[in-house]
């Protein structure tokens, strides 16, 4: 019997094509968590592979001194002393976009040039970093970015935000009648950089059974991409999305490739995030065939 593997993913509509049928795969356990939980789970060894947010991968791939120099707010633990080559990107698939994505949206309640306080989404470190990168470049502003549970003075905490970031399924169906404008961050990135944006991709521990994981995830991807029409119909029933919107989202807006252009877009995001102090400067994309990512495989006990 093959060794059991644990796969971490998120419970969002855009992920369904990548995890299709995994719950019934023999020897596979699936954990569905918020995006911000997956990097820490991978570091602790609670999962063998996870659909890791891009910003979190940069932390995993950097060495400890580089992480310490960054003000990026990842959760430190004992594995921060581990060599960055203990984690590798799997060239199977990603969650990305080239243009508007629909599920990463910033709702503005003040005029863009008057933004002072922007409410972030605690579920997504990548989208939180992306909005920090885009707003100064788009509107020449430097607002205060806060999480919903951040400690603020009562006067500030009781005031509505000037803008609010939403991600995932709730962003797809959100209605904010008081919003004066809405930005799709995928579209804003494309206008700025002219490259795809990668929100998350498969990252594995280097001591995991990589060939088996690649085979499992590739099969799930192929099944899922072929079933997107049915998934759109289900989303129409369960999420209340118009069927045309669900089909457009799964078949056109979300892109699942992880090729050279997507990797170039990922590197551009890393560079900008590092410039803003949101990610360590070090760290590069490492794949299983990279010489320095080789590690002894675990043996079943």
C-alpha positions as CSV (number, residue, x, y, z in Angstrom):
1,X,0.0,0.0,0.0
2,X,1.4,3.4,-0.9
3,X,2.3,5.8,1.9
4,X,-0.5,8.2,2.7
5,X,0.0,11.8,1.4
6,X,-1.7,14.9,2.8
7,X,-2.7,17.7,0.4
8,X,-3.6,21.2,1.5
9,X,-5.9,23.3,-0.6
10,X,-8.6,26.1,-0.2
11,X,-12.4,25.7,-0.2
12,X,-12.9,28.1,-3.1
13,X,-14.6,27.7,-6.4
14,X,-11.4,28.5,-8.3
15,X,-9.6,25.6,-6.7
16,X,-12.2,22.9,-7.6
17,X,-10.7,22.1,-11.0
18,X,-7.3,21.3,-9.3
19,X,-8.6,19.0,-6.6
20,X,-11.2,17.1,-8.5
21,X,-11.6,13.6,-7.2
22,X,-8.8,13.8,-4.7
23,X,-11.1,13.1,-1.7
24,X,-11.8,9.6,-3.1
25,X,-8.2,8.9,-4.2
26,X,-6.7,5.9,-2.3
27,X,-3.9,7.0,0.1
28,X,-4.7,10.7,-0.2
29,X,-6.0,13.0,2.6
30,X,-7.2,16.5,1.7
31,X,-7.2,19.4,4.1
32,X,-9.2,22.5,3.1
33,X,-8.1,25.6,4.8
34,X,-7.9,29.4,4.3
35,X,-5.0,30.4,2.0
36,X,-3.1,32.1,4.9
37,X,-3.1,28.8,6.8
38,X,-1.4,26.6,4.2
39,X,2.2,27.9,4.4
40,X,2.4,27.3,8.1
41,X,0.9,23.8,7.7
42,X,3.6,23.0,5.1
43,X,6.4,24.4,7.2
44,X,5.3,22.3,10.2
45,X,5.0,19.1,8.1
46,X,1.3,18.8,8.6
47,X,0.8,18.5,4.8
48,X,3.1,17.1,2.1
49,X,2.0,19.6,-0.6
50,X,-0.2,22.6,-0.5
51,X,-1.6,25.2,-2.9
52,X,0.5,27.9,-1.3
53,X,-0.1,31.6,-1.8
54,X,2.7,33.2,-3.8
55,X,3.8,35.6,-1.1
56,X,4.1,32.7,1.3
57,X,6.3,30.7,-1.1
58,X,8.8,33.6,-1.1
59,X,9.2,33.2,2.6
60,X,9.6,29.4,2.4
61,X,12.2,29.8,-0.3
62,X,14.4,32.4,1.5
63,X,16.9,31.7,4.1
64,X,16.4,32.8,7.8
65,X,18.5,36.0,7.7
66,X,16.6,37.2,4.6
67,X,13.2,36.5,6.3
68,X,14.3,38.4,9.3
69,X,15.2,41.5,7.2
70,X,11.7,41.5,5.7
71,X,8.8,43.1,7.5
72,X,6.5,40.5,5.9
73,X,4.2,39.2,8.6
74,X,4.6,35.5,8.3
75,X,4.4,33.4,11.5
76,X,7.9,32.4,12.6
77,X,8.5,28.9,13.9
78,X,11.4,26.5,14.4
79,X,11.4,25.5,10.7
80,X,12.4,29.0,9.8
81,X,16.0,27.8,10.5
82,X,15.6,25.1,7.8
83,X,17.3,25.5,4.4
84,X,15.1,27.0,1.8
85,X,15.7,24.0,-0.5
86,X,13.4,21.8,1.7
87,X,10.5,23.2,-0.4
88,X,10.0,22.9,-4.1
89,X,7.4,24.2,-6.6
90,X,5.6,21.5,-8.6
91,X,5.2,22.3,-12.3
92,X,1.6,21.1,-12.4
93,X,-0.7,24.0,-12.2
94,X,-1.4,27.4,-10.5
95,X,-4.3,29.7,-9.7
96,X,-3.7,32.8,-11.9
97,X,-5.2,35.3,-14.2
98,X,-4.4,37.5,-17.2
99,X,-6.6,40.4,-16.8
100,X,-9.8,40.6,-14.6
101,X,-10.2,37.7,-12.3
102,X,-13.4,38.6,-10.5
103,X,-12.5,37.1,-7.1
104,X,-9.9,39.6,-5.9
105,X,-11.7,43.0,-5.7
106,X,-11.1,46.3,-3.9
107,X,-14.3,48.2,-3.0
108,X,-13.7,52.0,-2.6
109,X,-15.8,54.2,-0.4
110,X,-13.7,57.4,-0.7
111,X,-12.2,59.0,-3.8
112,X,-9.1,57.1,-4.8
113,X,-6.8,60.0,-4.2
114,X,-8.1,60.4,-0.7
115,X,-7.5,56.8,0.5
116,X,-6.3,56.8,4.1
117,X,-7.4,53.5,5.6
118,X,-7.7,50.2,3.6
119,X,-9.2,47.1,5.2
120,X,-7.4,43.9,4.1
121,X,-8.7,40.4,3.9
122,X,-7.2,38.1,6.7
123,X,-7.6,35.0,4.4
124,X,-5.1,36.2,1.8
125,X,-1.6,37.3,2.2
126,X,-0.9,37.4,-1.5
127,X,-3.8,39.7,-2.3
128,X,-3.0,41.9,0.7
129,X,0.5,42.3,-0.7
130,X,-0.8,42.9,-4.2
131,X,-3.0,45.8,-3.1
132,X,-0.1,47.3,-1.2
133,X,1.9,47.2,-4.4
134,X,-0.8,48.5,-6.7
135,X,-2.4,51.4,-4.8
136,X,0.7,53.6,-4.6
137,X,1.5,53.1,-8.2
138,X,-2.1,53.5,-9.4
139,X,-3.2,56.5,-7.3
140,X,0.1,57.9,-5.8
141,X,-1.3,57.3,-2.2
142,X,0.2,55.7,0.9
143,X,-2.8,54.6,3.0
144,X,-2.8,52.7,6.3
145,X,-3.5,49.0,5.7
146,X,-5.2,47.2,8.5
147,X,-6.7,43.7,9.2
148,X,-10.2,43.4,10.7
149,X,-8.8,42.3,14.0
150,X,-6.0,44.8,14.2
151,X,-5.5,46.9,17.4
152,X,-6.5,50.5,16.6
153,X,-7.6,53.4,18.6
154,X,-11.4,53.4,19.2
155,X,-11.9,56.5,17.1
156,X,-10.1,55.0,14.1
157,X,-11.5,51.4,14.6
158,X,-15.1,52.7,14.6
159,X,-14.7,54.6,11.4
160,X,-15.7,52.8,8.1
161,X,-12.7,52.1,5.9
162,X,-12.0,54.1,2.8
163,X,-11.6,50.9,0.8
164,X,-12.1,47.1,1.5
165,X,-10.4,44.1,0.0
166,X,-12.4,40.9,-0.6
167,X,-11.2,37.6,-2.1
168,X,-12.5,34.3,-3.0
169,X,-16.1,33.2,-3.4
170,X,-17.4,36.1,-1.2
171,X,-15.8,38.6,-3.6
172,X,-17.5,36.9,-6.5
173,X,-21.0,37.5,-5.0
174,X,-20.3,40.6,-2.9
175,X,-22.5,43.7,-3.4
176,X,-21.4,46.9,-1.8
177,X,-24.1,49.6,-2.6
178,X,-22.0,52.3,-0.9
179,X,-18.9,51.7,-3.0
180,X,-18.0,54.5,-5.4
181,X,-15.7,52.3,-7.4
182,X,-14.4,48.7,-7.6
183,X,-11.0,47.6,-8.7
184,X,-10.3,44.1,-10.0
185,X,-6.7,43.5,-8.9
186,X,-6.0,41.0,-11.6
187,X,-6.9,43.6,-14.2
188,X,-4.8,46.3,-12.4
189,X,-1.8,44.0,-12.4
190,X,-2.1,43.2,-16.1
191,X,-2.4,46.9,-16.9
192,X,0.8,47.6,-14.9
193,X,3.0,44.7,-15.7
194,X,1.5,43.0,-18.8
195,X,2.2,39.6,-17.4
196,X,-0.1,37.0,-15.8
197,X,-0.5,37.1,-12.0
198,X,-0.1,34.0,-10.0
199,X,-2.0,33.9,-6.7
200,X,-1.0,30.4,-5.6
201,X,0.7,27.2,-6.9
202,X,1.5,23.8,-5.7
203,X,4.5,23.6,-3.3
204,X,5.8,20.4,-1.7
205,X,8.3,19.4,0.9
206,X,11.4,18.1,-0.8
207,X,11.3,14.9,1.2
208,X,7.8,14.0,0.1
209,X,7.2,11.4,-2.7
210,X,7.4,14.1,-5.4
211,X,6.8,11.9,-8.4
212,X,3.7,10.4,-6.9
213,X,2.4,13.8,-5.9
214,X,2.9,15.2,-9.4
215,X,1.1,12.2,-10.8
216,X,-1.9,12.6,-8.4
217,X,-2.2,16.4,-8.9
218,X,-1.8,16.1,-12.7
219,X,-4.6,13.6,-12.9
220,X,-6.8,15.8,-10.6
221,X,-6.1,18.8,-12.8
222,X,-7.0,17.0,-16.0
223,X,-10.2,15.7,-14.5
224,X,-11.1,19.1,-13.1
225,X,-10.4,21.1,-16.2
226,X,-12.6,18.8,-18.2
227,X,-15.5,19.2,-15.7
228,X,-15.6,23.0,-15.4
229,X,-18.9,23.3,-17.1
230,X,-20.5,21.1,-14.5
231,X,-18.7,23.0,-11.7
232,X,-20.1,26.3,-13.1
233,X,-23.6,24.8,-12.9
234,X,-23.1,23.7,-9.3
235,X,-21.7,27.1,-8.4
236,X,-24.8,28.7,-9.9
237,X,-27.0,26.5,-7.7
238,X,-24.9,26.7,-4.4
239,X,-23.4,30.2,-4.5
240,X,-26.1,32.0,-6.4
241,X,-23.8,33.1,-9.1
242,X,-25.4,33.8,-12.5
243,X,-24.6,30.8,-14.7
244,X,-22.9,33.0,-17.3
245,X,-20.7,34.6,-14.6
246,X,-19.7,31.2,-13.2
247,X,-18.8,29.9,-16.6
248,X,-16.8,33.0,-17.4
249,X,-15.0,32.7,-14.1
250,X,-14.0,29.1,-14.4
251,X,-13.4,28.9,-18.1
252,X,-11.9,32.3,-18.9
253,X,-10.9,34.4,-16.0
254,X,-9.1,31.9,-13.8
255,X,-6.0,30.5,-15.5
256,X,-4.4,27.2,-14.4
257,X,-1.2,27.2,-16.5
258,X,2.2,27.5,-14.7
259,X,4.5,28.0,-17.7
260,X,7.2,30.5,-18.5
261,X,5.0,33.6,-18.7
262,X,3.3,32.8,-15.4
263,X,6.7,32.3,-13.8
264,X,7.9,35.6,-15.2
265,X,4.9,37.3,-13.7
266,X,5.6,35.6,-10.4
267,X,9.2,36.8,-10.4
268,X,7.9,40.4,-11.1
269,X,5.6,40.2,-8.2
270,X,8.4,38.9,-6.0
271,X,10.6,41.8,-7.0
272,X,8.0,44.4,-6.3
273,X,7.0,42.8,-3.0
274,X,10.6,42.7,-1.9
275,X,11.0,46.4,-2.8
276,X,8.1,47.2,-0.5
277,X,9.5,45.1,2.3
278,X,6.6,42.6,2.0
279,X,8.7,39.6,1.1
280,X,12.4,38.5,1.6
281,X,14.7,39.5,-1.2
282,X,16.2,36.0,-1.5
283,X,14.4,32.9,-2.7
284,X,13.9,31.7,-6.2
285,X,11.6,29.2,-7.9
286,X,13.0,25.7,-7.2
287,X,11.6,22.7,-9.0
288,X,12.1,19.0,-8.2
289,X,14.9,18.6,-10.8
290,X,16.9,21.5,-9.5
291,X,20.2,20.0,-8.1
292,X,20.1,21.9,-4.8
293,X,16.5,20.8,-4.0
294,X,17.4,17.1,-3.8
295,X,16.8,15.6,-0.4
296,X,16.6,12.0,0.7
297,X,13.0,10.7,0.4
298,X,11.2,9.5,3.5
299,X,10.7,5.8,3.9
300,X,7.5,4.2,5.1
301,X,7.7,2.8,8.7
